[in-house]
Amino acid sequence: MLNPLWLNTFVTLIDTGHFTKTAEKLFMTQPGVSQHIRKLEQACDHALIRRENKRFEITEQGRLVYQYAGQLAKNEHELLENLTFDDPFTGNCTIACSGSLALILYPQLLELQNQHRKLIIQLTAAPNHQILNEIQQGIIDLGIVTHVSNHNLFDVQALGREQLCLVLPANIETYNYSAKLLIELGLISHPDAEHYLSLYFAKNQRTDFNDLNISEIPVSGYVNQISQILQPVAKGLGFTVLPKSAVDSFHEPQNLQIFNPKKPVMESLYVVKKRNRALPARLDTVNSILQEHFDMEL
């Protein structure tokens, strides 16, 4: 790397066109200026100026070094400006959440981007463990998760709650709800199915569900696209458990029915970021949209 002090002396010399004026401007001696130029030429392995008595002419190599130094100064100026610039409506925002939440939140985030075109929303739908892993790696800025296993690695903020729904085909007789029925139907599985089932069975206040071993339920299908999970359920091929937001967005609600427990099964949601990471102001803007959505839902 070329010494920035030598580069500055060289640029000043070219700008002033005189060794004495350069020395005065930089509060140096004239021999000191000459020494900087000589060391810079040695570092470049090329003559940068051609001396003629008390005058000099810049060489072609010298012009390239002068341009290079000018670009460095410009880059430094832009960097310092950027360090103090934190526009809440400019820049990339990387966010991750479950697929069901993405269906509900993405239109709102797009509306925010439509209002502020320099704000770039990048939303990823992913299971809980992947979101936490990518936050820790710095791949995403904010995540919405249902639980955090290690609070020492993340800053966690309560966001709201979402209802979980046990979804069955519409042609099932309503009086026939039982653990045996679920086993007969089989599970339409998805990346978060095991987590949702465990939580639902633990909180639904049906003793026969509480005693049901998830591993005993046969899997009658698997889909990892949130918009497709309810398709096989609507065709009578099995049951599943999903957040209410995913059920509400399904286009064939007449082919589904939702088991109604005595008390709704609610799942807590949290906004997480990497521990002690200072996020730019634009993420505060996005976070405010998330908070507004769940404040309206409560």
N, C-alpha and C positions, 0 to 999 in steps of 0.2 A: 504494500500500500504506500502510495506517495505521501510524503510528509505534508500535512495541510498547511503548516507554517511556511514551508518553502513555496508551496503553490500560491499562497496569499501574497508573498513577496513578489513572485513572478508576475501575477496578475496586476498588482499595483505598478510594477515596473513598466509593463506594456501599456497600462492606462495612462501613466504620467509621461512615459517616453524619456525618462531621465533618472539616472542613478541617484543624484543628489536629492531630487524632489521625492523619490521613493523613500530614501533614508529619513527625510524630514517628516513625511507623512506617517511612517511606521515607527518613528522615534528610535531609529537605528543609526549606526554609523554606515558610511558608504562601503567600507570593507566588509561589514556584516551583510549588506545586501548582496555584494558580489559573491560572498561565501555561500549564501542560500541558493543563488542561481547556479553556482558551480555544483553544489551537492545535488540539486534537482536534475541537472544535466547528466550527472554520473548515474543517478537512479534510473533515468530514462534511457541511458546509453545513447544519447543523441544530443547534438548541439541545438539549443533552443533559440539562441540569438547569435547573430554574426556581428562582432564588434568591429567598428571602424573609427579609430581614434577615440573621441569622446561620444561618438554616436553608435547606434546599433540598429540592426534590422532583424526582425523576427523570422525564423526559418519556418519551413512548412511543418516540421515536427513541432515547433514551438506553437504554431497556430492550433494544432490538434490538442496540445496540452492546455492551451488557453481556453479552448472550447470546453474541454473536459472539466477544468476548474470552475468555469462558469455554470456548467450543468450541476456540479456538486453543490455550489452555493444556492442554486435555484431549488434543488431537492431538499436541502436543509431548511430553507425558508418555508417550503410547502409542508415539510414535516412539522415544524414548530407551529405553523398555523393549524394543522390538523390536530395536534395535541390539545389545543385549547378550544377546538370546535366540537361541540357535542349536541348536534341538532336532534331534537326528539322525533323528527319526522323525516330523517335521512339515514340510509344505510340498510344493511342486511339484518334480518331477524330470523334466527333459526330456532324453531319450536318443535316439540314432539309431544304427542298424546296418543291415546287409544284411537282406533279407527272410528268407534262410535262417536267419540267427542269431536273428532275431525269433521265428521259430517255436519255437526251443528255449528262448530266454531269457525270453520274455514270461510263460509260466506260472510261472517262478520269481519273477519280479518281482511278479506278481499275488499270489503267496503271501506275499511280503514286505508288500505293501499290505494284504492280508487280516489280517495280524498287527498292523499299525499303520495304522489307518483314516485318520489325519490325513496320511499320506504319500501323495501323488498321483503315480502313475507315468504319464508321457506318452511313449510309445514310437513312433518314426517309423521305417519301413523305407525306406531310400533308398540309392542308389549312392554309391560312395566320394567322388566329387567334390562331390556335393550336401551330404554330411555335413560335409566340410571347409569348404565355403562357409558353411553355416549356423552352424557353430561360430564362425567368424571374425566373422559378423554378430551374434553373441550370441543367435541364435534358439534354439539348443539348448545344454545344459550340457556333456554328455559324448557322445562318439561312439566307435564301434568301427570301425576302418578297416583295410585291408590294406596300405596304403602312404601315406606322407606326402611330398609333393613339396617342401614348404618348411618345414623344421624351425624356422626363425626366427619363424614365426607361431603355433606350437603347442607345448604341453608334451606330450610323447609318452612313454607307458609301455608296455613290452611286456606283452601279456596272455596269449598262448598261440598255439597253432597249430591249424589245421583242415585235414583232408584234402580235396583236390579229386578229384572222380570224373568220369571220362568215361562217360556213360550212353548206352546203346544199346537198341534194341528187343530183347525177349527172343528173338525168332525168328531173330536173326542167328547164323550158324554161328560158333562160337568160334575156329575156325582161320583165319577169314577177316579178322581184324583187319588193317587197312592204311590208309594215307593215301587210297588209291583208294576204299576203302569209305566213308570219311567224306565224300568228295566226292560219291559216288553217293547217299548218304543225305540229305545237306544238313543244315544247322545249324538247330536250333530256337533262335533268338536271344532274348536278354533284355538288360536294361540293363548287366549285368556280363559278358556273354558274351565280348566281345573280350578283356577283361582276364584272365578265367579261362583262355581258350584259349591266350593268349600264355604264361602261366605254366605251364600244363600241358604244352604242346609243348616248352618249354625245359627242363623238369625230368624228363620221363618216361623218358629214356634210350632212346627209340626213334629211330634216326637218320632213318627215313622221316618221322616226325612232326616232327622238328626242322627238316627242310627244307621243311615244308609252309607255304605262304603262306596266311595266314588269309583274305586278300582273294579267294583262288581258290575258297574253299568257298562254294557256293551257300547262300543262306538259304531254308529251306523253311517257315519260320514264325517268328512273333515274339509273345511274351507278356511283359507286365511285372508280372504277378501271380505271386509265387513259388510259390503253391500250385497253379498251373495249368501251369507250364513243362513238367513231366514228362508231362502228359496226351498231347500229340501224340507224344512219344517212345514212350509205352506203346502207341500205336496204330500204330507202325511208320512214322511220318511224318518221322523225322529223329533226330539225336543232339544231345546238349548236354553242357556241362560245368557242374557245380554242386558246392558244398560238400556233404560227406557228411551234414551235419545236414538239408539239404533232401531228400536222397534217403531218409534214414531215416524222414522224416515222411510220405512219399508212401503213399497208401492202396492202391496196386496194385503192390506190389513184384514180384509174379509175372510182370508184363508188362515188366519191365526186366532188363537185365543190365549189370554194371559191368566195364569193362576193367580187368584187374589188371596193372599194370606191375611190373617187377622190384622197384622201390622206390616206396612210396607218395609221391604228390606232395603236399607239405604247404605251406600258405600261412600266413604269420605274421599275427597280429592285434595291433592296438595300441589302447589307450585314449588318446584325445586330448581336450584342452580348449584353450581359447584361452590363448595365451602369457601367463604371469604373472597370470592371473585366479584370485583366491581364491574357491573354491567353498564353499558352506555345508556343514555337517556331514552333512546328509542325503545329499549326493552321495557322501560317504565310505561311508555305509551301502550305497548301491547298488553302488558300486565293489567293495566286499567280496564282494557276491553274485556279481559277474562273475568276480572272482579265484577264488572257491571253485569255480565251475563249471569253469573251465579247469584248475585244479589237479587236479580229479578226472579230467579227460579225459586228462591227461598220464601 
